[in-house]
């Protein structure tokens, strides 16, 4: 029951971690970062991606407390799903 209540947050953080991990692997293989905000050092990427994910989590927690739990979950699944899709796209690089 607790896992089901937190599944949207697992998707949010897991998706972001998957995206970041696949990005780092392929950058080390010589590929280029497509997002100009995330170009540069790995620490910068982790900080920006982690901060954005934390910000999304804080926003959706606030929405949940304001009486919009379905919207909060939908946003977490959407943002996490986008990260999963981007990580999957990264895996297409050969």
C-alpha positions in Angstrom: 0.0 0.0 0.0 2.8 2.5 0.9 4.6 1.6 -2.4 1.5 2.2 -4.4 1.0 5.6 -2.7 4.6 6.5 -3.6 4.8 4.9 -7.0 4.5 8.3 -8.8 7.4 9.7 -6.8 9.4 6.6 -7.6 8.7 7.1 -11.3 9.7 10.8 -10.9 13.1 10.2 -9.2 13.8 6.9 -11.0 13.1 8.5 -14.4 15.4 11.4 -13.6 18.1 9.1 -12.4 17.8 6.9 -15.5 18.0 9.9 -17.8 21.0 11.3 -16.0 22.8 7.9 -15.9 22.4 7.2 -19.6 23.5 10.8 -20.4 26.7 10.4 -18.4 27.5 7.0 -20.0 27.2 8.4 -23.5 29.0 11.6 -22.8 31.9 9.6 -21.6 31.8 7.7 -24.9 32.2 11.0 -26.7 28.7 12.0 -27.5 27.5 15.6 -27.0 24.7 16.8 -24.6 21.8 18.1 -26.7 20.4 20.4 -23.9 22.5 23.6 -23.7 21.6 24.1 -20.1 23.2 20.8 -19.2 26.4 21.1 -21.1 29.6 21.2 -19.1 30.7 19.4 -16.0 28.9 16.4 -14.6 28.4 18.1 -11.2 26.6 20.9 -13.0 24.3 18.4 -14.7 23.6 16.5 -11.5 22.9 19.8 -9.7 20.5 21.1 -12.3 18.7 17.8 -12.9 18.5 17.1 -9.2 17.3 20.6 -8.4 14.6 20.4 -11.1 13.4 17.0 -9.9 13.3 18.1 -6.3 11.4 21.3 -7.4 8.9 19.2 -9.2 8.5 16.9 -6.2 8.0 19.9 -3.9 5.4 21.4 -6.3 3.5 18.1 -6.5 3.5 17.6 -2.8 2.1 21.1 -2.4 -0.6 20.3 -5.0 -1.4 17.2 -3.1 -1.8 19.1 0.2 -4.0 21.7 -1.6 -6.5 19.1 -2.5 -5.3 18.1 -6.0 -3.7 14.6 -5.5 -4.7 13.4 -8.9 -3.0 16.4 -10.6 0.1 15.9 -8.4 0.3 12.2 -9.4 -0.3 13.0 -13.0 2.5 15.5 -13.1 5.0 13.1 -11.3 4.1 10.3 -13.8 4.4 12.7 -16.8 7.7 14.2 -15.7 9.1 10.8 -14.8 7.8 9.3 -18.0 9.5 12.0 -20.0 12.8 11.3 -18.3 12.4 7.6 -19.0 11.7 8.3 -22.6 14.8 10.5 -22.9 16.9 7.9 -21.2 15.5 5.3 -23.7 16.4 7.7 -26.5 19.9 8.0 -25.1 20.2 4.2 -25.3 19.6 4.3 -29.0 23.0 5.9 -29.5 25.6 3.4 -30.6 
